[in-house]
Amino acid sequence: VNLGFHPVYLATAIGAGSLMGSWMNDSGFWIFTKMGRLTETESLKSWTLMLAVLSLVSLATTCLLAIVLPLKQLV
């Protein structure tokens, strides 16, 4: 099956999208909260914003690399 993109770019796009939907059941959230001595409300505000920015920047980087540095299709 030819998807039109190299599997590396598909994997990084999927990884970027997976960062968008983190919640309080994520262990990273609790490490961030406890080590930062933040309340749950403060953590949710900053954690959600941070992951949204990280996800969008990762997706933009993936798209840019797919255009600027196209990898050869696997046969």
Contacts in CASP RR format, 6 or more apart in sequence:
PFRMAT RR
TARGET T0000
AUTHOR 0000-0000-0000
METHOD contacts of the structure
MODEL  1
VNLGFHPVYLATAIGAGSLMGSWMNDSGFWIFTKMGRLTETESLKSWTLM
LAVLSLVSLATTCLLAIVLPLKQLV
2 73 0 8 1.000
3 10 0 8 1.000
4 73 0 8 1.000
5 66 0 8 1.000
6 66 0 8 1.000
6 70 0 8 1.000
6 71 0 8 1.000
6 72 0 8 1.000
6 73 0 8 1.000
6 74 0 8 1.000
7 74 0 8 1.000
8 71 0 8 1.000
9 62 0 8 1.000
9 65 0 8 1.000
9 66 0 8 1.000
9 71 0 8 1.000
12 58 0 8 1.000
12 62 0 8 1.000
13 59 0 8 1.000
13 62 0 8 1.000
13 63 0 8 1.000
15 58 0 8 1.000
16 55 0 8 1.000
16 56 0 8 1.000
16 58 0 8 1.000
16 59 0 8 1.000
16 62 0 8 1.000
17 55 0 8 1.000
17 58 0 8 1.000
17 59 0 8 1.000
19 51 0 8 1.000
19 54 0 8 1.000
19 55 0 8 1.000
19 58 0 8 1.000
20 51 0 8 1.000
20 52 0 8 1.000
20 55 0 8 1.000
21 51 0 8 1.000
22 28 0 8 1.000
22 29 0 8 1.000
22 47 0 8 1.000
22 48 0 8 1.000
22 51 0 8 1.000
23 29 0 8 1.000
24 30 0 8 1.000
24 40 0 8 1.000
24 44 0 8 1.000
29 43 0 8 1.000
29 47 0 8 1.000
32 38 0 8 1.000
32 43 0 8 1.000
32 47 0 8 1.000
33 39 0 8 1.000
33 40 0 8 1.000
33 43 0 8 1.000
33 47 0 8 1.000
38 46 0 8 1.000
END
